[in-house]
């Protein structure tokens, strides 16, 4: 049932345009899930749920940004962050996600 419902959002979609009192004929929509739609948020939460379940530190996710934070001593901190990064990398490989290395950074406070 759920698969059929999601599939209906992704396939054979059409839209009409209205200008004043005139309607266009149905036009196919070739794009994926509409950004900022309810389905977009549900799929996002489902997709990123795996990261949040497998974290040892503090994890924050907002749209396509992810922050991993930890509060350990210096040596423990480095090990904890490395462990967390490896988990994130495994998750990324399993889900075929890409990480832009030019947008990756770390801070030591």
Phi and psi in radians as a Rosetta constraint file:
Dihedral C 1 N 2 CA 2 C 2 CIRCULARHARMONIC -1.096 0.35
Dihedral N 2 CA 2 C 2 N 3 CIRCULARHARMONIC -0.742 0.35
Dihedral C 2 N 3 CA 3 C 3 CIRCULARHARMONIC -1.086 0.35
Dihedral N 3 CA 3 C 3 N 4 CIRCULARHARMONIC -0.714 0.35
Dihedral C 3 N 4 CA 4 C 4 CIRCULARHARMONIC -1.121 0.35
Dihedral N 4 CA 4 C 4 N 5 CIRCULARHARMONIC -0.704 0.35
Dihedral C 4 N 5 CA 5 C 5 CIRCULARHARMONIC -1.107 0.35
Dihedral N 5 CA 5 C 5 N 6 CIRCULARHARMONIC -0.853 0.35
Dihedral C 5 N 6 CA 6 C 6 CIRCULARHARMONIC -1.108 0.35
Dihedral N 6 CA 6 C 6 N 7 CIRCULARHARMONIC -0.728 0.35
Dihedral C 6 N 7 CA 7 C 7 CIRCULARHARMONIC -1.040 0.35
Dihedral N 7 CA 7 C 7 N 8 CIRCULARHARMONIC -0.632 0.35
Dihedral C 7 N 8 CA 8 C 8 CIRCULARHARMONIC -1.142 0.35
Dihedral N 8 CA 8 C 8 N 9 CIRCULARHARMONIC -0.465 0.35
Dihedral C 8 N 9 CA 9 C 9 CIRCULARHARMONIC -1.349 0.35
Dihedral N 9 CA 9 C 9 N 10 CIRCULARHARMONIC -0.366 0.35
Dihedral C 9 N 10 CA 10 C 10 CIRCULARHARMONIC -1.829 0.35
Dihedral N 10 CA 10 C 10 N 11 CIRCULARHARMONIC -0.290 0.35
Dihedral C 10 N 11 CA 11 C 11 CIRCULARHARMONIC -2.162 0.35
Dihedral N 11 CA 11 C 11 N 12 CIRCULARHARMONIC 2.694 0.35
Dihedral C 11 N 12 CA 12 C 12 CIRCULARHARMONIC 0.869 0.35
Dihedral N 12 CA 12 C 12 N 13 CIRCULARHARMONIC 0.777 0.35
Dihedral C 12 N 13 CA 13 C 13 CIRCULARHARMONIC -1.662 0.35
Dihedral N 13 CA 13 C 13 N 14 CIRCULARHARMONIC 2.519 0.35
Dihedral C 13 N 14 CA 14 C 14 CIRCULARHARMONIC -2.325 0.35
Dihedral N 14 CA 14 C 14 N 15 CIRCULARHARMONIC 2.810 0.35
Dihedral C 14 N 15 CA 15 C 15 CIRCULARHARMONIC -2.457 0.35
Dihedral N 15 CA 15 C 15 N 16 CIRCULARHARMONIC 2.720 0.35
Dihedral C 15 N 16 CA 16 C 16 CIRCULARHARMONIC -2.082 0.35
Dihedral N 16 CA 16 C 16 N 17 CIRCULARHARMONIC 2.638 0.35
Dihedral C 16 N 17 CA 17 C 17 CIRCULARHARMONIC -1.979 0.35
Dihedral N 17 CA 17 C 17 N 18 CIRCULARHARMONIC 2.469 0.35
Dihedral C 17 N 18 CA 18 C 18 CIRCULARHARMONIC -2.157 0.35
Dihedral N 18 CA 18 C 18 N 19 CIRCULARHARMONIC 2.238 0.35
Dihedral C 18 N 19 CA 19 C 19 CIRCULARHARMONIC -2.196 0.35
Dihedral N 19 CA 19 C 19 N 20 CIRCULARHARMONIC 1.985 0.35
Dihedral C 19 N 20 CA 20 C 20 CIRCULARHARMONIC 0.938 0.35
Dihedral N 20 CA 20 C 20 N 21 CIRCULARHARMONIC -2.007 0.35
Dihedral C 20 N 21 CA 21 C 21 CIRCULARHARMONIC -1.779 0.35
Dihedral N 21 CA 21 C 21 N 22 CIRCULARHARMONIC 0.170 0.35
Dihedral C 21 N 22 CA 22 C 22 CIRCULARHARMONIC -1.916 0.35
Dihedral N 22 CA 22 C 22 N 23 CIRCULARHARMONIC 2.368 0.35
Dihedral C 22 N 23 CA 23 C 23 CIRCULARHARMONIC -1.909 0.35
Dihedral N 23 CA 23 C 23 N 24 CIRCULARHARMONIC 2.484 0.35
Dihedral C 23 N 24 CA 24 C 24 CIRCULARHARMONIC -1.405 0.35
Dihedral N 24 CA 24 C 24 N 25 CIRCULARHARMONIC 2.942 0.35
Dihedral C 24 N 25 CA 25 C 25 CIRCULARHARMONIC -1.319 0.35
Dihedral N 25 CA 25 C 25 N 26 CIRCULARHARMONIC 2.772 0.35
Dihedral C 25 N 26 CA 26 C 26 CIRCULARHARMONIC -1.037 0.35
Dihedral N 26 CA 26 C 26 N 27 CIRCULARHARMONIC 2.367 0.35
Dihedral C 26 N 27 CA 27 C 27 CIRCULARHARMONIC -2.071 0.35
Dihedral N 27 CA 27 C 27 N 28 CIRCULARHARMONIC 2.408 0.35
Dihedral C 27 N 28 CA 28 C 28 CIRCULARHARMONIC -1.206 0.35
Dihedral N 28 CA 28 C 28 N 29 CIRCULARHARMONIC 2.549 0.35
Dihedral C 28 N 29 CA 29 C 29 CIRCULARHARMONIC -1.787 0.35
Dihedral N 29 CA 29 C 29 N 30 CIRCULARHARMONIC 2.095 0.35
Dihedral C 29 N 30 CA 30 C 30 CIRCULARHARMONIC -1.675 0.35
Dihedral N 30 CA 30 C 30 N 31 CIRCULARHARMONIC -0.119 0.35
Dihedral C 30 N 31 CA 31 C 31 CIRCULARHARMONIC -1.471 0.35
Dihedral N 31 CA 31 C 31 N 32 CIRCULARHARMONIC 3.009 0.35
Dihedral C 31 N 32 CA 32 C 32 CIRCULARHARMONIC -1.390 0.35
Dihedral N 32 CA 32 C 32 N 33 CIRCULARHARMONIC -2.607 0.35
Dihedral C 32 N 33 CA 33 C 33 CIRCULARHARMONIC -1.091 0.35
Dihedral N 33 CA 33 C 33 N 34 CIRCULARHARMONIC 2.374 0.35
Dihedral C 33 N 34 CA 34 C 34 CIRCULARHARMONIC -1.117 0.35
Dihedral N 34 CA 34 C 34 N 35 CIRCULARHARMONIC 2.235 0.35
Dihedral C 34 N 35 CA 35 C 35 CIRCULARHARMONIC -1.109 0.35
Dihedral N 35 CA 35 C 35 N 36 CIRCULARHARMONIC 2.448 0.35
Dihedral C 35 N 36 CA 36 C 36 CIRCULARHARMONIC 1.218 0.35
Dihedral N 36 CA 36 C 36 N 37 CIRCULARHARMONIC 0.234 0.35
Dihedral C 36 N 37 CA 37 C 37 CIRCULARHARMONIC -1.489 0.35
Dihedral N 37 CA 37 C 37 N 38 CIRCULARHARMONIC 2.897 0.35
Dihedral C 37 N 38 CA 38 C 38 CIRCULARHARMONIC -1.029 0.35
Dihedral N 38 CA 38 C 38 N 39 CIRCULARHARMONIC -0.754 0.35
Dihedral C 38 N 39 CA 39 C 39 CIRCULARHARMONIC -1.092 0.35
Dihedral N 39 CA 39 C 39 N 40 CIRCULARHARMONIC -0.650 0.35
Dihedral C 39 N 40 CA 40 C 40 CIRCULARHARMONIC -1.003 0.35
Dihedral N 40 CA 40 C 40 N 41 CIRCULARHARMONIC -0.823 0.35
Dihedral C 40 N 41 CA 41 C 41 CIRCULARHARMONIC -1.183 0.35
Dihedral N 41 CA 41 C 41 N 42 CIRCULARHARMONIC -0.709 0.35
Dihedral C 41 N 42 CA 42 C 42 CIRCULARHARMONIC -1.114 0.35
Dihedral N 42 CA 42 C 42 N 43 CIRCULARHARMONIC -0.794 0.35
Dihedral C 42 N 43 CA 43 C 43 CIRCULARHARMONIC -1.139 0.35
Dihedral N 43 CA 43 C 43 N 44 CIRCULARHARMONIC -0.660 0.35
Dihedral C 43 N 44 CA 44 C 44 CIRCULARHARMONIC -1.060 0.35
Dihedral N 44 CA 44 C 44 N 45 CIRCULARHARMONIC -0.854 0.35
Dihedral C 44 N 45 CA 45 C 45 CIRCULARHARMONIC -1.087 0.35
Dihedral N 45 CA 45 C 45 N 46 CIRCULARHARMONIC -0.728 0.35
Dihedral C 45 N 46 CA 46 C 46 CIRCULARHARMONIC -1.128 0.35
Dihedral N 46 CA 46 C 46 N 47 CIRCULARHARMONIC -0.760 0.35
Dihedral C 46 N 47 CA 47 C 47 CIRCULARHARMONIC -1.107 0.35
Dihedral N 47 CA 47 C 47 N 48 CIRCULARHARMONIC -0.767 0.35
Dihedral C 47 N 48 CA 48 C 48 CIRCULARHARMONIC -1.590 0.35
Dihedral N 48 CA 48 C 48 N 49 CIRCULARHARMONIC 0.019 0.35
Dihedral C 48 N 49 CA 49 C 49 CIRCULARHARMONIC -1.068 0.35
Dihedral N 49 CA 49 C 49 N 50 CIRCULARHARMONIC -0.615 0.35
Dihedral C 49 N 50 CA 50 C 50 CIRCULARHARMONIC -1.098 0.35
Dihedral N 50 CA 50 C 50 N 51 CIRCULARHARMONIC -0.570 0.35
Dihedral C 50 N 51 CA 51 C 51 CIRCULARHARMONIC -1.180 0.35
Dihedral N 51 CA 51 C 51 N 52 CIRCULARHARMONIC -0.830 0.35
Dihedral C 51 N 52 CA 52 C 52 CIRCULARHARMONIC -1.186 0.35
Dihedral N 52 CA 52 C 52 N 53 CIRCULARHARMONIC -0.431 0.35
Dihedral C 52 N 53 CA 53 C 53 CIRCULARHARMONIC -1.372 0.35
Dihedral N 53 CA 53 C 53 N 54 CIRCULARHARMONIC -0.332 0.35
Dihedral C 53 N 54 CA 54 C 54 CIRCULARHARMONIC -2.085 0.35
Dihedral N 54 CA 54 C 54 N 55 CIRCULARHARMONIC 0.902 0.35
Dihedral C 54 N 55 CA 55 C 55 CIRCULARHARMONIC -2.189 0.35
Dihedral N 55 CA 55 C 55 N 56 CIRCULARHARMONIC 2.478 0.35
Dihedral C 55 N 56 CA 56 C 56 CIRCULARHARMONIC -1.764 0.35
Dihedral N 56 CA 56 C 56 N 57 CIRCULARHARMONIC -0.352 0.35
Dihedral C 56 N 57 CA 57 C 57 CIRCULARHARMONIC -1.852 0.35
Dihedral N 57 CA 57 C 57 N 58 CIRCULARHARMONIC -2.755 0.35
Dihedral C 57 N 58 CA 58 C 58 CIRCULARHARMONIC -1.652 0.35
Dihedral N 58 CA 58 C 58 N 59 CIRCULARHARMONIC 2.242 0.35
Dihedral C 58 N 59 CA 59 C 59 CIRCULARHARMONIC -2.141 0.35
Dihedral N 59 CA 59 C 59 N 60 CIRCULARHARMONIC 2.265 0.35
Dihedral C 59 N 60 CA 60 C 60 CIRCULARHARMONIC -2.204 0.35
Dihedral N 60 CA 60 C 60 N 61 CIRCULARHARMONIC 2.306 0.35
Dihedral C 60 N 61 CA 61 C 61 CIRCULARHARMONIC -2.226 0.35
Dihedral N 61 CA 61 C 61 N 62 CIRCULARHARMONIC 2.254 0.35
Dihedral C 61 N 62 CA 62 C 62 CIRCULARHARMONIC -2.441 0.35
Dihedral N 62 CA 62 C 62 N 63 CIRCULARHARMONIC 2.026 0.35
Dihedral C 62 N 63 CA 63 C 63 CIRCULARHARMONIC 0.820 0.35
Dihedral N 63 CA 63 C 63 N 64 CIRCULARHARMONIC -1.985 0.35
Dihedral C 63 N 64 CA 64 C 64 CIRCULARHARMONIC -1.819 0.35
Dihedral N 64 CA 64 C 64 N 65 CIRCULARHARMONIC 0.345 0.35
Dihedral C 64 N 65 CA 65 C 65 CIRCULARHARMONIC -1.907 0.35
Dihedral N 65 CA 65 C 65 N 66 CIRCULARHARMONIC 2.391 0.35
Dihedral C 65 N 66 CA 66 C 66 CIRCULARHARMONIC -2.267 0.35
Dihedral N 66 CA 66 C 66 N 67 CIRCULARHARMONIC 2.348 0.35
Dihedral C 66 N 67 CA 67 C 67 CIRCULARHARMONIC -2.132 0.35
Dihedral N 67 CA 67 C 67 N 68 CIRCULARHARMONIC 2.269 0.35
Dihedral C 67 N 68 CA 68 C 68 CIRCULARHARMONIC -1.982 0.35
Dihedral N 68 CA 68 C 68 N 69 CIRCULARHARMONIC 2.207 0.35
Dihedral C 68 N 69 CA 69 C 69 CIRCULARHARMONIC -2.293 0.35
Dihedral N 69 CA 69 C 69 N 70 CIRCULARHARMONIC 2.626 0.35
Dihedral C 69 N 70 CA 70 C 70 CIRCULARHARMONIC -2.572 0.35
Dihedral N 70 CA 70 C 70 N 71 CIRCULARHARMONIC 2.712 0.35
Dihedral C 70 N 71 CA 71 C 71 CIRCULARHARMONIC -2.224 0.35
Dihedral N 71 CA 71 C 71 N 72 CIRCULARHARMONIC 1.556 0.35
Dihedral C 71 N 72 CA 72 C 72 CIRCULARHARMONIC -2.301 0.35
Dihedral N 72 CA 72 C 72 N 73 CIRCULARHARMONIC 3.077 0.35
Dihedral C 72 N 73 CA 73 C 73 CIRCULARHARMONIC -1.177 0.35
Dihedral N 73 CA 73 C 73 N 74 CIRCULARHARMONIC 2.960 0.35
Dihedral C 73 N 74 CA 74 C 74 CIRCULARHARMONIC -0.952 0.35
Dihedral N 74 CA 74 C 74 N 75 CIRCULARHARMONIC -0.911 0.35
Dihedral C 74 N 75 CA 75 C 75 CIRCULARHARMONIC -1.161 0.35
Dihedral N 75 CA 75 C 75 N 76 CIRCULARHARMONIC -0.775 0.35
Dihedral C 75 N 76 CA 76 C 76 CIRCULARHARMONIC -1.107 0.35
Dihedral N 76 CA 76 C 76 N 77 CIRCULARHARMONIC -0.637 0.35
Dihedral C 76 N 77 CA 77 C 77 CIRCULARHARMONIC -1.059 0.35
Dihedral N 77 CA 77 C 77 N 78 CIRCULARHARMONIC -0.833 0.35
Dihedral C 77 N 78 CA 78 C 78 CIRCULARHARMONIC -1.097 0.35
Dihedral N 78 CA 78 C 78 N 79 CIRCULARHARMONIC -0.775 0.35
Dihedral C 78 N 79 CA 79 C 79 CIRCULARHARMONIC -1.123 0.35
Dihedral N 79 CA 79 C 79 N 80 CIRCULARHARMONIC -0.754 0.35
Dihedral C 79 N 80 CA 80 C 80 CIRCULARHARMONIC -1.107 0.35
Dihedral N 80 CA 80 C 80 N 81 CIRCULARHARMONIC -0.755 0.35
Dihedral C 80 N 81 CA 81 C 81 CIRCULARHARMONIC -1.167 0.35
Dihedral N 81 CA 81 C 81 N 82 CIRCULARHARMONIC -0.678 0.35
Dihedral C 81 N 82 CA 82 C 82 CIRCULARHARMONIC -1.109 0.35
Dihedral N 82 CA 82 C 82 N 83 CIRCULARHARMONIC -0.754 0.35
Dihedral C 82 N 83 CA 83 C 83 CIRCULARHARMONIC -1.064 0.35
Dihedral N 83 CA 83 C 83 N 84 CIRCULARHARMONIC -0.762 0.35
Dihedral C 83 N 84 CA 84 C 84 CIRCULARHARMONIC -1.146 0.35
Dihedral N 84 CA 84 C 84 N 85 CIRCULARHARMONIC -0.691 0.35
Dihedral C 84 N 85 CA 85 C 85 CIRCULARHARMONIC -1.097 0.35
Dihedral N 85 CA 85 C 85 N 86 CIRCULARHARMONIC -0.718 0.35
Dihedral C 85 N 86 CA 86 C 86 CIRCULARHARMONIC -1.094 0.35
Dihedral N 86 CA 86 C 86 N 87 CIRCULARHARMONIC -0.699 0.35
Dihedral C 86 N 87 CA 87 C 87 CIRCULARHARMONIC -1.112 0.35
Dihedral N 87 CA 87 C 87 N 88 CIRCULARHARMONIC -0.741 0.35
Dihedral C 87 N 88 CA 88 C 88 CIRCULARHARMONIC -1.112 0.35
Dihedral N 88 CA 88 C 88 N 89 CIRCULARHARMONIC -0.696 0.35
Dihedral C 88 N 89 CA 89 C 89 CIRCULARHARMONIC -1.133 0.35
Dihedral N 89 CA 89 C 89 N 90 CIRCULARHARMONIC -0.731 0.35
Dihedral C 89 N 90 CA 90 C 90 CIRCULARHARMONIC -1.087 0.35
Dihedral N 90 CA 90 C 90 N 91 CIRCULARHARMONIC -0.759 0.35
Dihedral C 90 N 91 CA 91 C 91 CIRCULARHARMONIC -1.070 0.35
Dihedral N 91 CA 91 C 91 N 92 CIRCULARHARMONIC -0.774 0.35
Dihedral C 91 N 92 CA 92 C 92 CIRCULARHARMONIC -1.056 0.35
Dihedral N 92 CA 92 C 92 N 93 CIRCULARHARMONIC -0.768 0.35
Dihedral C 92 N 93 CA 93 C 93 CIRCULARHARMONIC -1.126 0.35
Dihedral N 93 CA 93 C 93 N 94 CIRCULARHARMONIC -0.747 0.35
Dihedral C 93 N 94 CA 94 C 94 CIRCULARHARMONIC -1.081 0.35
Dihedral N 94 CA 94 C 94 N 95 CIRCULARHARMONIC -0.661 0.35
Dihedral C 94 N 95 CA 95 C 95 CIRCULARHARMONIC -1.662 0.35
Dihedral N 95 CA 95 C 95 N 96 CIRCULARHARMONIC 0.047 0.35
Dihedral C 95 N 96 CA 96 C 96 CIRCULARHARMONIC 1.050 0.35
Dihedral N 96 CA 96 C 96 N 97 CIRCULARHARMONIC 0.614 0.35
Dihedral C 96 N 97 CA 97 C 97 CIRCULARHARMONIC -1.507 0.35
Dihedral N 97 CA 97 C 97 N 98 CIRCULARHARMONIC 2.743 0.35
Dihedral C 97 N 98 CA 98 C 98 CIRCULARHARMONIC -1.949 0.35
Dihedral N 98 CA 98 C 98 N 99 CIRCULARHARMONIC 2.527 0.35
Dihedral C 98 N 99 CA 99 C 99 CIRCULARHARMONIC -2.054 0.35
Dihedral N 99 CA 99 C 99 N 100 CIRCULARHARMONIC 2.268 0.35
Dihedral C 99 N 100 CA 100 C 100 CIRCULARHARMONIC -1.504 0.35
Dihedral N 100 CA 100 C 100 N 101 CIRCULARHARMONIC 1.884 0.35
Dihedral C 100 N 101 CA 101 C 101 CIRCULARHARMONIC -1.079 0.35
Dihedral N 101 CA 101 C 101 N 102 CIRCULARHARMONIC -0.432 0.35
Dihedral C 101 N 102 CA 102 C 102 CIRCULARHARMONIC -1.285 0.35
Dihedral N 102 CA 102 C 102 N 103 CIRCULARHARMONIC -0.236 0.35
Dihedral C 102 N 103 CA 103 C 103 CIRCULARHARMONIC -1.825 0.35
Dihedral N 103 CA 103 C 103 N 104 CIRCULARHARMONIC 0.101 0.35
Dihedral C 103 N 104 CA 104 C 104 CIRCULARHARMONIC -1.637 0.35
Dihedral N 104 CA 104 C 104 N 105 CIRCULARHARMONIC 2.456 0.35
Dihedral C 104 N 105 CA 105 C 105 CIRCULARHARMONIC -2.689 0.35
Dihedral N 105 CA 105 C 105 N 106 CIRCULARHARMONIC 2.891 0.35
Dihedral C 105 N 106 CA 106 C 106 CIRCULARHARMONIC -2.397 0.35
Dihedral N 106 CA 106 C 106 N 107 CIRCULARHARMONIC 2.713 0.35
Dihedral C 106 N 107 CA 107 C 107 CIRCULARHARMONIC -2.321 0.35
Dihedral N 107 CA 107 C 107 N 108 CIRCULARHARMONIC 2.460 0.35
Dihedral C 107 N 108 CA 108 C 108 CIRCULARHARMONIC -2.055 0.35
Dihedral N 108 CA 108 C 108 N 109 CIRCULARHARMONIC 2.039 0.35
